Amino acid sequence: MFSHKPDYEAAQKRIDAFWNHEDTDRPLVQLAFYKEGATPYKSKHHPTYKDYWLDIEYRADQANHWMENTVYYAEAMPVFMPNLGPEIVSAWAGCPYHYGEITTWTEPCIFDWEKDNAVIDMEHPLFKATDKFTRLLLEHAKGKFIVGLTDFHPGGDHLAALRDPQVLAMDMLEYPDEVKAKLASSYKEYFPAFDYFVDLLKSAGMPISSWIPLTDPDGMYIPSNDFSCMISKDMFDEFFLEGLKQECKHYGRNIYHLDGPDAIRHLDSLLSIPELNAIQWVAGAGREECDRWLHVYNKVLSAGKSLLVKANNKEDLQFLIDHLPAKGLGIDYAHVKNEAEARDIMAMVEKGWA
């Protein structure tokens, strides 16, 4: 189906088992590495970071080169998304947008709840750029790799961008009705934009995926709320839980991006969502060792949800082997150097869960 993933069907079966939290002989494993001897992509001078980010033709061709020179091993899928930064939805709604070397960011555009408005505009130039990027990637990808959905960040993170995170935290005390009303209206704006890109990918014969390269033929996405690290469980439940429930229902397959120790306080609330399929746990820099987070792993798996974790080395992998079942477990193994190392890792996995 895809020349960069000859075993696509077998990998998809294991991903389906992960989505369904089914018994398996071993966990889902994502391993990818750059081909030895691959020629670096041709460089091009861009006067500013913005010029690079918006040079869609160059970046699509660059993506094609990257995909052709990467090996996708075990259940790693060859997914590339049209990334224009993590706050692109808020830019579509009118936030001023800034470009750095490796990321982008917004400035707030709501300063007065009564006077200011910010509505997602599918005619915005950056929406058109995302559309163009997606279509160029689809041209490169035909029969070779998967084009994914971009990084949307709706809901709480969208409001935090529109208003500024610290200001939004105070708004939840001083203007709770305005915050709730804007959340509700923002989802009505966001879901049609999300569906637009899902339909575009499906019309090109693509399964649906994104920056977490899990796939589903009908639909998937990654609900998240990084802003939630700033608020209590009660406030999270009051303001954001209902919207996340709507997201899970809308996406079909879904995996929540749980980012950092300050987000753990919301885990019970997330696990109460019947439609939630899985949790991706990200510990954060300096806290990556798997043995620090066994209580998180056990809570997720015992709730009947699947779990995707990062293993940074063989010590992490051995800890997972020693303490967790294969059922519902996904392992994203970082920093694989070559095929020999990938084979060693898979031998360890297959022996460990035999």
BELBEL-V478352 format. One record per residue. PHI is phi in degrees with one decimal (* if undefined). BURIAL is I if it has 24 or more other ideal C-beta (glycine too) atoms within 12 Angstrom, else O. Layout:
phi;burial
PHI;BURIAL
PHI;BURIAL
//
This chain:
phi;burial
*;I
-130.2;I
-64.8;O
-81.5;I
-144.9;I
-59.3;O
-99.4;O
-54.4;I
-62.3;O
-65.8;O
-64.9;I
-65.3;I
-61.6;O
-70.8;I
-65.6;I
-59.3;I
-63.7;I
-63.8;I
-56.3;I
-87.2;O
54.5;I
-96.7;O
-65.3;O
-142.0;I
-76.8;O
-156.8;I
-68.8;I
-66.7;I
-133.1;I
-109.1;I
-133.5;I
-142.8;I
-153.5;I
-78.6;I
-64.0;O
-65.9;O
79.9;O
-66.9;O
-79.2;O
-59.9;O
-69.9;O
-59.1;O
-85.2;O
-142.7;O
-77.7;O
-119.3;O
-58.5;O
-136.9;O
-61.8;O
-59.5;O
-59.6;O
-66.1;I
-57.7;I
-98.7;I
-83.6;I
-62.7;I
-62.0;O
-61.5;O
-68.6;I
-67.1;I
-67.6;O
-61.1;I
-62.0;I
-59.6;I
-62.9;I
-60.6;I
-65.6;I
-66.8;I
-109.0;O
-117.8;I
-99.4;I
-107.8;I
-106.6;I
55.7;I
-98.8;I
-64.7;I
-107.8;I
-80.7;I
-111.2;I
-130.1;I
-107.4;I
-80.1;I
-79.5;I
-117.0;I
108.7;I
-76.7;I
-118.1;I
-64.6;I
-61.3;I
-69.2;I
-65.4;I
-60.0;I
-92.2;I
114.7;I
-67.7;I
-57.7;O
-118.8;I
-126.6;O
-120.6;I
-112.6;O
-65.7;O
-124.7;O
-151.6;O
-130.0;I
-154.8;I
-111.6;I
-110.5;O
-61.4;I
-131.4;I
-110.7;I
-112.8;O
-144.0;O
-61.5;O
-81.5;O
-98.3;O
-99.4;O
-136.6;O
-151.0;I
-119.3;I
-60.0;I
-116.9;O
-76.5;O
-102.2;O
-61.3;I
-55.2;O
-78.5;I
-66.3;I
-62.0;O
-66.7;I
-63.7;I
-61.3;I
-62.2;O
-59.4;I
-59.0;I
-67.5;I
-66.0;I
-62.2;I
-61.7;I
-64.4;O
-67.6;I
-81.9;I
-46.8;O
72.7;O
-119.3;I
-142.4;I
-105.6;I
-94.6;I
-101.5;I
-76.0;I
-73.7;I
-88.3;I
-85.9;I
54.4;I
-84.2;I
64.8;I
-61.4;I
-68.3;I
-64.3;I
-63.9;I
-63.0;I
-72.4;I
-63.1;I
-117.5;I
92.2;I
-56.7;I
-67.0;O
-67.3;I
-61.6;I
-59.7;I
-71.6;O
-58.7;I
-65.3;I
-92.2;O
-94.4;O
-133.7;O
-61.4;O
-66.6;O
-65.5;I
-63.2;I
-64.0;I
-65.5;O
-69.6;I
-58.1;I
-61.8;O
-70.4;I
-66.7;I
-68.3;I
-65.1;O
-79.4;I
-73.8;I
-58.7;I
-63.0;O
-66.5;I
-58.5;I
-64.1;O
-56.6;I
-75.2;I
-59.6;I
-63.1;O
-62.6;I
-68.5;I
-62.7;O
-65.1;O
-93.8;I
81.1;O
-90.0;I
-69.0;I
-98.5;I
-155.5;I
-163.4;I
-72.3;I
-93.0;I
-81.1;I
-96.5;I
-122.7;I
-153.9;I
-66.2;O
-96.8;O
164.2;I
-157.5;I
-165.5;I
-123.7;I
-62.8;I
-161.3;I
-163.2;I
-65.9;I
-59.8;I
-61.9;I
-64.1;I
-93.0;I
-129.9;I
-78.1;O
-62.0;O
-61.7;O
-70.0;I
-58.8;I
-63.8;O
-68.8;O
-96.7;I
-117.2;I
-63.9;I
-63.8;O
-63.2;I
-67.2;I
-61.5;I
-61.6;I
-61.4;I
-59.1;I
-64.7;O
-71.9;I
-73.9;I
84.2;I
-64.0;I
-154.1;I
-138.8;I
-77.6;I
-87.7;I
-97.8;I
-114.7;I
94.0;I
-57.6;O
-71.4;O
-91.7;I
-62.7;I
-61.0;O
-98.6;I
-63.5;I
-59.6;O
-63.8;I
-64.3;I
-68.4;I
-79.5;O
-78.7;I
-59.8;O
-81.4;I
-70.5;I
-89.1;I
-157.2;I
-123.1;I
-100.5;I
-97.3;I
-122.1;I
-78.5;I
100.6;O
-58.2;O
83.0;O
-130.8;O
-77.3;I
-58.6;O
-62.8;I
-68.8;I
-83.6;O
-124.9;I
-59.2;O
-64.2;O
-69.3;I
-57.2;I
-65.2;O
-63.2;O
-64.9;I
-66.8;I
-70.1;O
-83.3;I
82.3;O
-102.9;I
-81.7;I
-139.7;I
-111.5;I
-128.6;I
-97.8;I
-108.0;I
-91.6;I
-165.0;O
-71.7;O
-65.8;O
-59.5;I
-61.8;I
-64.1;O
-61.3;I
-63.5;I
-58.6;I
-73.7;O
-123.2;O
-127.5;I
-77.0;I
-72.6;I
-60.3;I
79.3;I
-100.0;I
-124.3;I
-122.3;I
-98.2;I
-91.4;I
-87.4;I
62.0;O
-78.4;I
-87.1;O
-162.6;O
-67.1;O
-61.2;O
-66.5;I
-60.9;I
-63.0;O
-62.5;O
-63.0;I
-67.2;I
-63.3;O
-64.3;I
-62.2;I
-65.7;O
-71.5;O
-66.0;I
-105.3;I
-68.7;O
//
